[in-house]
Amino acid sequence: MPVQRLNHAVLYVRDVERSVAFYRDALGFEVVMGMPGAAFLQASGSTNDHDLGLFQIGDQAGPSGAGRSTVGLYHLAWEVDTLDELERIAIKLSELGALVGASDHSTTKALYAQDPDGLEFEVSWLVPASLLTDDIIKARKGIRPLDIATEKARFGAHTKGGLGISVPA
């Protein structure tokens, strides 16, 4: 059987308690297991054992050079089920000073943020397969600024996103 989905990610962080507090406050993750210098967190809507592992390496750690001077992971992306939830998270990330961008990729509405160590992540809502049109699929060739209010008016604030739905190329 082929790979089905990403089960969890693990990050090296400077201060595990600071990172736990951030991911709890920003995205609602809860600690399911912890030990000195490590924590395993789960998203509230997840069925995974854990979604994010955090390992502390200390304040002396330098910034990640990934994408600038070294190869490495660009970002992780988590999905939300509604545009209302995407908007709630956008507000929370703004309050935390973590929101660094918001893009409309046509089939995906995305927020970009950085955690306290400068590691980037995405939170996105996918247009449900039942609402995809040829125009929406063709518009994936461009990226526009995200206007959540406009998208809520277009698709509905409580419309369940296309979680797990693949979009034809």
Order of alpha helices (4+ residues) and beta strands (2+ residues): beta-alpha-beta-beta-beta-beta-alpha-beta-beta-beta-alpha-beta-alpha
